[in-house]
Amino acid sequence: MGIWLFSTGNQSLVQPLMYIAYAVFLLTVLFVVIFVLKGLFSGNIKNTLITVGAFLAVVVVAYLISNGVETPMKDGEMLSASGSKWVGTGLYTFYFLAIIAIGTMIVTGAKKIFK
Protein backbone atom coordinates (compact mmCIF):
# COMPACT_ATOMS: atom_id res chain seq x y z
CA MET A 1 0.00 0.00 0.00
CA GLY A 2 2.78 2.46 0.90
CA ILE A 3 4.69 1.82 -2.31
CA TRP A 4 2.41 4.16 -4.27
CA LEU A 5 3.95 7.11 -2.42
CA PHE A 6 7.26 6.52 -4.18
CA SER A 7 6.05 6.33 -7.76
CA THR A 8 7.22 9.11 -10.05
CA GLY A 9 3.82 10.84 -10.18
CA ASN A 10 3.45 11.29 -6.41
CA GLN A 11 6.66 13.10 -5.50
CA SER A 12 4.62 16.01 -4.21
CA LEU A 13 3.39 13.79 -1.36
CA VAL A 14 6.87 12.70 -0.30
CA GLN A 15 8.64 16.04 -0.38
CA PRO A 16 6.77 17.67 2.55
CA LEU A 17 7.38 14.56 4.63
CA MET A 18 11.07 14.79 3.84
CA TYR A 19 11.16 18.40 5.07
CA ILE A 20 9.43 17.36 8.30
CA ALA A 21 11.96 14.55 8.74
CA TYR A 22 14.84 16.99 8.18
CA ALA A 23 13.40 19.42 10.74
CA VAL A 24 12.95 16.66 13.33
CA PHE A 25 16.49 15.42 12.67
CA LEU A 26 17.88 18.96 13.02
CA LEU A 27 16.04 19.49 16.31
CA THR A 28 17.29 16.15 17.62
CA VAL A 29 20.89 16.96 16.75
CA LEU A 30 20.52 20.42 18.28
CA PHE A 31 19.18 19.03 21.57
CA VAL A 32 21.92 16.38 21.67
CA VAL A 33 24.62 19.02 21.18
CA ILE A 34 23.11 21.28 23.84
CA PHE A 35 22.85 18.54 26.45
CA VAL A 36 26.30 17.12 25.64
CA LEU A 37 27.88 20.55 26.08
CA LYS A 38 25.89 21.12 29.28
CA GLY A 39 27.04 17.77 30.67
CA LEU A 40 30.60 18.37 29.51
CA PHE A 41 30.97 21.66 31.33
CA SER A 42 29.18 20.52 34.49
CA GLY A 43 31.13 17.26 34.77
CA ASN A 44 34.77 16.24 34.82
CA ILE A 45 36.27 17.55 31.59
CA LYS A 46 39.56 15.69 32.16
CA ASN A 47 37.91 12.25 31.97
CA THR A 48 35.92 13.34 28.91
CA LEU A 49 39.07 14.46 27.10
CA ILE A 50 40.85 11.20 28.01
CA THR A 51 37.94 9.21 26.59
CA VAL A 52 37.83 11.27 23.39
CA GLY A 53 41.60 10.90 23.05
CA ALA A 54 41.37 7.12 23.48
CA PHE A 55 38.66 6.95 20.82
CA LEU A 56 40.76 9.04 18.43
CA ALA A 57 43.74 6.74 19.12
CA VAL A 58 41.62 3.74 18.13
CA VAL A 59 40.57 5.51 14.92
CA VAL A 60 44.19 6.43 14.10
CA VAL A 61 45.37 2.84 14.65
CA ALA A 62 42.50 1.58 12.49
CA TYR A 63 43.42 4.08 9.76
CA LEU A 64 47.07 3.05 9.82
CA ILE A 65 46.36 -0.67 9.46
CA SER A 66 43.66 -0.35 6.79
CA ASN A 67 44.56 -0.34 3.13
CA GLY A 68 42.89 1.44 0.27
CA VAL A 69 42.38 -0.08 -3.15
CA GLU A 70 40.29 1.31 -5.96
CA THR A 71 37.20 -0.87 -6.11
CA PRO A 72 34.54 -1.07 -8.81
CA MET A 73 31.04 -0.69 -7.40
CA LYS A 74 27.83 -2.35 -8.60
CA ASP A 75 26.55 0.81 -10.29
CA GLY A 76 29.65 0.99 -12.52
CA GLU A 77 31.43 3.76 -10.63
CA MET A 78 34.79 3.38 -8.89
CA LEU A 79 35.37 3.75 -5.16
CA SER A 80 38.59 5.69 -4.74
CA ALA A 81 41.54 4.32 -2.79
CA SER A 82 40.97 7.00 -0.14
CA GLY A 83 37.30 6.10 0.18
CA SER A 84 38.20 2.43 0.44
CA LYS A 85 40.74 3.22 3.18
CA TRP A 86 38.08 5.13 5.16
CA VAL A 87 35.63 2.25 4.81
CA GLY A 88 38.30 -0.09 6.15
CA THR A 89 39.01 2.36 8.97
CA GLY A 90 35.35 2.36 9.97
CA LEU A 91 35.21 -1.43 9.96
CA TYR A 92 38.41 -1.84 11.98
CA THR A 93 37.25 0.82 14.45
CA PHE A 94 33.97 -1.07 14.91
CA TYR A 95 35.83 -4.35 15.44
CA PHE A 96 38.24 -2.84 17.97
CA LEU A 97 35.47 -1.13 19.95
CA ALA A 98 33.37 -4.32 19.91
CA ILE A 99 36.31 -6.35 21.22
CA ILE A 100 36.99 -3.75 23.92
CA ALA A 101 33.31 -3.72 24.97
CA ILE A 102 33.05 -7.51 25.07
CA GLY A 103 36.34 -7.78 26.95
CA THR A 104 35.17 -5.20 29.49
CA MET A 105 31.93 -7.12 30.07
CA ILE A 106 33.83 -10.38 30.55
CA VAL A 107 36.30 -8.83 33.00
CA THR A 108 33.63 -7.11 35.09
CA GLY A 109 31.51 -10.29 35.09
CA ALA A 110 34.49 -12.34 36.22
CA LYS A 111 35.24 -9.84 39.00
CA LYS A 112 31.65 -10.11 40.26
CA ILE A 113 31.79 -13.91 40.19
CA PHE A 114 35.04 -14.12 42.15
CA LYS A 115 33.95 -11.60 44.80
PyMOL commands that place a pseudoatom at each C-alpha (Angstrom):
pseudoatom trace, name=CA, resn=MET, resi=1, chain=A, elem=C, hetatm=0, pos=[0.000, 0.000, 0.000]
pseudoatom trace, name=CA, resn=GLY, resi=2, chain=A, elem=C, hetatm=0, pos=[2.780, 2.461, 0.903]
pseudoatom trace, name=CA, resn=ILE, resi=3, chain=A, elem=C, hetatm=0, pos=[4.694, 1.824, -2.312]
pseudoatom trace, name=CA, resn=TRP, resi=4, chain=A, elem=C, hetatm=0, pos=[2.405, 4.157, -4.270]
pseudoatom trace, name=CA, resn=LEU, resi=5, chain=A, elem=C, hetatm=0, pos=[3.950, 7.114, -2.424]
pseudoatom trace, name=CA, resn=PHE, resi=6, chain=A, elem=C, hetatm=0, pos=[7.258, 6.517, -4.176]
pseudoatom trace, name=CA, resn=SER, resi=7, chain=A, elem=C, hetatm=0, pos=[6.054, 6.329, -7.759]
pseudoatom trace, name=CA, resn=THR, resi=8, chain=A, elem=C, hetatm=0, pos=[7.216, 9.111, -10.048]
pseudoatom trace, name=CA, resn=GLY, resi=9, chain=A, elem=C, hetatm=0, pos=[3.822, 10.842, -10.178]
pseudoatom trace, name=CA, resn=ASN, resi=10, chain=A, elem=C, hetatm=0, pos=[3.451, 11.285, -6.411]
pseudoatom trace, name=CA, resn=GLN, resi=11, chain=A, elem=C, hetatm=0, pos=[6.661, 13.104, -5.503]
pseudoatom trace, name=CA, resn=SER, resi=12, chain=A, elem=C, hetatm=0, pos=[4.619, 16.006, -4.211]
pseudoatom trace, name=CA, resn=LEU, resi=13, chain=A, elem=C, hetatm=0, pos=[3.388, 13.788, -1.364]
pseudoatom trace, name=CA, resn=VAL, resi=14, chain=A, elem=C, hetatm=0, pos=[6.865, 12.695, -0.305]
pseudoatom trace, name=CA, resn=GLN, resi=15, chain=A, elem=C, hetatm=0, pos=[8.637, 16.038, -0.384]
pseudoatom trace, name=CA, resn=PRO, resi=16, chain=A, elem=C, hetatm=0, pos=[6.766, 17.672, 2.547]
pseudoatom trace, name=CA, resn=LEU, resi=17, chain=A, elem=C, hetatm=0, pos=[7.377, 14.565, 4.634]
pseudoatom trace, name=CA, resn=MET, resi=18, chain=A, elem=C, hetatm=0, pos=[11.074, 14.795, 3.840]
pseudoatom trace, name=CA, resn=TYR, resi=19, chain=A, elem=C, hetatm=0, pos=[11.162, 18.404, 5.070]
pseudoatom trace, name=CA, resn=ILE, resi=20, chain=A, elem=C, hetatm=0, pos=[9.431, 17.364, 8.301]
pseudoatom trace, name=CA, resn=ALA, resi=21, chain=A, elem=C, hetatm=0, pos=[11.956, 14.555, 8.742]
pseudoatom trace, name=CA, resn=TYR, resi=22, chain=A, elem=C, hetatm=0, pos=[14.841, 16.988, 8.175]
pseudoatom trace, name=CA, resn=ALA, resi=23, chain=A, elem=C, hetatm=0, pos=[13.396, 19.420, 10.738]
pseudoatom trace, name=CA, resn=VAL, resi=24, chain=A, elem=C, hetatm=0, pos=[12.953, 16.663, 13.334]
pseudoatom trace, name=CA, resn=PHE, resi=25, chain=A, elem=C, hetatm=0, pos=[16.494, 15.425, 12.675]
pseudoatom trace, name=CA, resn=LEU, resi=26, chain=A, elem=C, hetatm=0, pos=[17.885, 18.961, 13.015]
pseudoatom trace, name=CA, resn=LEU, resi=27, chain=A, elem=C, hetatm=0, pos=[16.040, 19.490, 16.309]
pseudoatom trace, name=CA, resn=THR, resi=28, chain=A, elem=C, hetatm=0, pos=[17.286, 16.146, 17.615]
pseudoatom trace, name=CA, resn=VAL, resi=29, chain=A, elem=C, hetatm=0, pos=[20.893, 16.962, 16.753]
pseudoatom trace, name=CA, resn=LEU, resi=30, chain=A, elem=C, hetatm=0, pos=[20.519, 20.423, 18.280]
pseudoatom trace, name=CA, resn=PHE, resi=31, chain=A, elem=C, hetatm=0, pos=[19.183, 19.028, 21.566]
pseudoatom trace, name=CA, resn=VAL, resi=32, chain=A, elem=C, hetatm=0, pos=[21.916, 16.383, 21.671]
pseudoatom trace, name=CA, resn=VAL, resi=33, chain=A, elem=C, hetatm=0, pos=[24.623, 19.017, 21.181]
pseudoatom trace, name=CA, resn=ILE, resi=34, chain=A, elem=C, hetatm=0, pos=[23.109, 21.283, 23.844]
pseudoatom trace, name=CA, resn=PHE, resi=35, chain=A, elem=C, hetatm=0, pos=[22.850, 18.537, 26.452]
pseudoatom trace, name=CA, resn=VAL, resi=36, chain=A, elem=C, hetatm=0, pos=[26.296, 17.125, 25.644]
pseudoatom trace, name=CA, resn=LEU, resi=37, chain=A, elem=C, hetatm=0, pos=[27.885, 20.552, 26.079]
pseudoatom trace, name=CA, resn=LYS, resi=38, chain=A, elem=C, hetatm=0, pos=[25.887, 21.125, 29.276]
pseudoatom trace, name=CA, resn=GLY, resi=39, chain=A, elem=C, hetatm=0, pos=[27.043, 17.774, 30.675]
pseudoatom trace, name=CA, resn=LEU, resi=40, chain=A, elem=C, hetatm=0, pos=[30.600, 18.373, 29.505]
pseudoatom trace, name=CA, resn=PHE, resi=41, chain=A, elem=C, hetatm=0, pos=[30.971, 21.662, 31.329]
pseudoatom trace, name=CA, resn=SER, resi=42, chain=A, elem=C, hetatm=0, pos=[29.183, 20.524, 34.490]
pseudoatom trace, name=CA, resn=GLY, resi=43, chain=A, elem=C, hetatm=0, pos=[31.133, 17.265, 34.772]
pseudoatom trace, name=CA, resn=ASN, resi=44, chain=A, elem=C, hetatm=0, pos=[34.773, 16.239, 34.819]
pseudoatom trace, name=CA, resn=ILE, resi=45, chain=A, elem=C, hetatm=0, pos=[36.271, 17.546, 31.589]
pseudoatom trace, name=CA, resn=LYS, resi=46, chain=A, elem=C, hetatm=0, pos=[39.563, 15.685, 32.155]
pseudoatom trace, name=CA, resn=ASN, resi=47, chain=A, elem=C, hetatm=0, pos=[37.906, 12.252, 31.967]
pseudoatom trace, name=CA, resn=THR, resi=48, chain=A, elem=C, hetatm=0, pos=[35.923, 13.341, 28.907]
pseudoatom trace, name=CA, resn=LEU, resi=49, chain=A, elem=C, hetatm=0, pos=[39.068, 14.462, 27.095]
pseudoatom trace, name=CA, resn=ILE, resi=50, chain=A, elem=C, hetatm=0, pos=[40.849, 11.205, 28.006]
pseudoatom trace, name=CA, resn=THR, resi=51, chain=A, elem=C, hetatm=0, pos=[37.944, 9.205, 26.586]
pseudoatom trace, name=CA, resn=VAL, resi=52, chain=A, elem=C, hetatm=0, pos=[37.827, 11.267, 23.388]
pseudoatom trace, name=CA, resn=GLY, resi=53, chain=A, elem=C, hetatm=0, pos=[41.604, 10.897, 23.048]
pseudoatom trace, name=CA, resn=ALA, resi=54, chain=A, elem=C, hetatm=0, pos=[41.371, 7.122, 23.484]
pseudoatom trace, name=CA, resn=PHE, resi=55, chain=A, elem=C, hetatm=0, pos=[38.658, 6.949, 20.822]
pseudoatom trace, name=CA, resn=LEU, resi=56, chain=A, elem=C, hetatm=0, pos=[40.760, 9.041, 18.434]
pseudoatom trace, name=CA, resn=ALA, resi=57, chain=A, elem=C, hetatm=0, pos=[43.742, 6.744, 19.123]
pseudoatom trace, name=CA, resn=VAL, resi=58, chain=A, elem=C, hetatm=0, pos=[41.620, 3.736, 18.132]
pseudoatom trace, name=CA, resn=VAL, resi=59, chain=A, elem=C, hetatm=0, pos=[40.571, 5.508, 14.919]
pseudoatom trace, name=CA, resn=VAL, resi=60, chain=A, elem=C, hetatm=0, pos=[44.191, 6.432, 14.099]
pseudoatom trace, name=CA, resn=VAL, resi=61, chain=A, elem=C, hetatm=0, pos=[45.371, 2.842, 14.646]
pseudoatom trace, name=CA, resn=ALA, resi=62, chain=A, elem=C, hetatm=0, pos=[42.502, 1.577, 12.486]
pseudoatom trace, name=CA, resn=TYR, resi=63, chain=A, elem=C, hetatm=0, pos=[43.416, 4.080, 9.758]
pseudoatom trace, name=CA, resn=LEU, resi=64, chain=A, elem=C, hetatm=0, pos=[47.070, 3.050, 9.821]
pseudoatom trace, name=CA, resn=ILE, resi=65, chain=A, elem=C, hetatm=0, pos=[46.356, -0.672, 9.462]
pseudoatom trace, name=CA, resn=SER, resi=66, chain=A, elem=C, hetatm=0, pos=[43.657, -0.349, 6.790]
pseudoatom trace, name=CA, resn=ASN, resi=67, chain=A, elem=C, hetatm=0, pos=[44.563, -0.343, 3.133]
pseudoatom trace, name=CA, resn=GLY, resi=68, chain=A, elem=C, hetatm=0, pos=[42.894, 1.441, 0.274]
pseudoatom trace, name=CA, resn=VAL, resi=69, chain=A, elem=C, hetatm=0, pos=[42.379, -0.082, -3.145]
pseudoatom trace, name=CA, resn=GLU, resi=70, chain=A, elem=C, hetatm=0, pos=[40.293, 1.311, -5.962]
pseudoatom trace, name=CA, resn=THR, resi=71, chain=A, elem=C, hetatm=0, pos=[37.203, -0.867, -6.107]
pseudoatom trace, name=CA, resn=PRO, resi=72, chain=A, elem=C, hetatm=0, pos=[34.541, -1.071, -8.806]
pseudoatom trace, name=CA, resn=MET, resi=73, chain=A, elem=C, hetatm=0, pos=[31.036, -0.695, -7.400]
pseudoatom trace, name=CA, resn=LYS, resi=74, chain=A, elem=C, hetatm=0, pos=[27.827, -2.348, -8.602]
pseudoatom trace, name=CA, resn=ASP, resi=75, chain=A, elem=C, hetatm=0, pos=[26.550, 0.808, -10.289]
pseudoatom trace, name=CA, resn=GLY, resi=76, chain=A, elem=C, hetatm=0, pos=[29.647, 0.986, -12.518]
pseudoatom trace, name=CA, resn=GLU, resi=77, chain=A, elem=C, hetatm=0, pos=[31.433, 3.761, -10.633]
pseudoatom trace, name=CA, resn=MET, resi=78, chain=A, elem=C, hetatm=0, pos=[34.785, 3.380, -8.892]
pseudoatom trace, name=CA, resn=LEU, resi=79, chain=A, elem=C, hetatm=0, pos=[35.365, 3.749, -5.161]
pseudoatom trace, name=CA, resn=SER, resi=80, chain=A, elem=C, hetatm=0, pos=[38.594, 5.686, -4.740]
pseudoatom trace, name=CA, resn=ALA, resi=81, chain=A, elem=C, hetatm=0, pos=[41.544, 4.322, -2.786]
pseudoatom trace, name=CA, resn=SER, resi=82, chain=A, elem=C, hetatm=0, pos=[40.973, 7.002, -0.140]
pseudoatom trace, name=CA, resn=GLY, resi=83, chain=A, elem=C, hetatm=0, pos=[37.295, 6.099, 0.181]
pseudoatom trace, name=CA, resn=SER, resi=84, chain=A, elem=C, hetatm=0, pos=[38.202, 2.426, 0.442]
pseudoatom trace, name=CA, resn=LYS, resi=85, chain=A, elem=C, hetatm=0, pos=[40.740, 3.219, 3.178]
pseudoatom trace, name=CA, resn=TRP, resi=86, chain=A, elem=C, hetatm=0, pos=[38.085, 5.128, 5.164]
pseudoatom trace, name=CA, resn=VAL, resi=87, chain=A, elem=C, hetatm=0, pos=[35.628, 2.255, 4.809]
pseudoatom trace, name=CA, resn=GLY, resi=88, chain=A, elem=C, hetatm=0, pos=[38.300, -0.088, 6.150]
pseudoatom trace, name=CA, resn=THR, resi=89, chain=A, elem=C, hetatm=0, pos=[39.010, 2.361, 8.966]
pseudoatom trace, name=CA, resn=GLY, resi=90, chain=A, elem=C, hetatm=0, pos=[35.346, 2.358, 9.970]
pseudoatom trace, name=CA, resn=LEU, resi=91, chain=A, elem=C, hetatm=0, pos=[35.214, -1.429, 9.956]
pseudoatom trace, name=CA, resn=TYR, resi=92, chain=A, elem=C, hetatm=0, pos=[38.414, -1.839, 11.983]
pseudoatom trace, name=CA, resn=THR, resi=93, chain=A, elem=C, hetatm=0, pos=[37.246, 0.824, 14.446]
pseudoatom trace, name=CA, resn=PHE, resi=94, chain=A, elem=C, hetatm=0, pos=[33.969, -1.068, 14.905]
pseudoatom trace, name=CA, resn=TYR, resi=95, chain=A, elem=C, hetatm=0, pos=[35.826, -4.347, 15.442]
pseudoatom trace, name=CA, resn=PHE, resi=96, chain=A, elem=C, hetatm=0, pos=[38.243, -2.836, 17.968]
pseudoatom trace, name=CA, resn=LEU, resi=97, chain=A, elem=C, hetatm=0, pos=[35.473, -1.129, 19.948]
pseudoatom trace, name=CA, resn=ALA, resi=98, chain=A, elem=C, hetatm=0, pos=[33.371, -4.316, 19.912]
pseudoatom trace, name=CA, resn=ILE, resi=99, chain=A, elem=C, hetatm=0, pos=[36.315, -6.352, 21.221]
pseudoatom trace, name=CA, resn=ILE, resi=100, chain=A, elem=C, hetatm=0, pos=[36.991, -3.753, 23.917]
pseudoatom trace, name=CA, resn=ALA, resi=101, chain=A, elem=C, hetatm=0, pos=[33.313, -3.720, 24.967]
pseudoatom trace, name=CA, resn=ILE, resi=102, chain=A, elem=C, hetatm=0, pos=[33.051, -7.514, 25.072]
pseudoatom trace, name=CA, resn=GLY, resi=103, chain=A, elem=C, hetatm=0, pos=[36.336, -7.775, 26.954]
pseudoatom trace, name=CA, resn=THR, resi=104, chain=A, elem=C, hetatm=0, pos=[35.169, -5.201, 29.488]
pseudoatom trace, name=CA, resn=MET, resi=105, chain=A, elem=C, hetatm=0, pos=[31.927, -7.120, 30.067]
pseudoatom trace, name=CA, resn=ILE, resi=106, chain=A, elem=C, hetatm=0, pos=[33.826, -10.382, 30.552]
pseudoatom trace, name=CA, resn=VAL, resi=107, chain=A, elem=C, hetatm=0, pos=[36.298, -8.831, 32.995]
pseudoatom trace, name=CA, resn=THR, resi=108, chain=A, elem=C, hetatm=0, pos=[33.634, -7.106, 35.090]
pseudoatom trace, name=CA, resn=GLY, resi=109, chain=A, elem=C, hetatm=0, pos=[31.508, -10.290, 35.086]
pseudoatom trace, name=CA, resn=ALA, resi=110, chain=A, elem=C, hetatm=0, pos=[34.489, -12.336, 36.220]
pseudoatom trace, name=CA, resn=LYS, resi=111, chain=A, elem=C, hetatm=0, pos=[35.241, -9.836, 39.000]
pseudoatom trace, name=CA, resn=LYS, resi=112, chain=A, elem=C, hetatm=0, pos=[31.652, -10.113, 40.265]
pseudoatom trace, name=CA, resn=ILE, resi=113, chain=A, elem=C, hetatm=0, pos=[31.789, -13.912, 40.189]
pseudoatom trace, name=CA, resn=PHE, resi=114, chain=A, elem=C, hetatm=0, pos=[35.038, -14.123, 42.147]
pseudoatom trace, name=CA, resn=LYS, resi=115, chain=A, elem=C, hetatm=0, pos=[33.955, -11.599, 44.803]
for i in range(1, 115): cmd.bond("trace and resi %d" % i, "trace and resi %d" % (i + 1))
show_as sticks, trace
zoom trace
